Amino acid sequence: MDKIKSNARDLRSNLTLQERKLWRYLRSRRFGDFKFRRQHPVGSYILDFACCSARVVVELDGGQHDLAVAYDSRRTSWLESQGWTVLRFWNNEIDCNEETVLENILQELNRRSPSP
């Protein structure tokens, strides 16, 4: 587990441009008062962004090859078996359609959050 935590720490220091753009909205409860963590370890995986209270994961994907797609599929299946909802967006969606991405994330957070 120490290796995963160390890798997560390294990834937090080296966010992609799209991760930095999205993090501006998700950090410090700026987004619907939901607390997000970036590069958050869960099990043997590191999640791009995680809202632990709603159990929502936001993953940003760049260009992928077949091995990455298979890995992501196994990872998503495992996370869903643990009660997480995984939202995946392509990097170019952040670049070209940021508002829609944010709306989709907020909609899922509100759906998954307990009612007062």
Helices and strands as residue ranges (DSSP letters): H 2-13, H 17-26, G 27-29, E 37-42, E 45-51, E 56-61, H 66-81, E 85-90, H 91-96, H 98-112
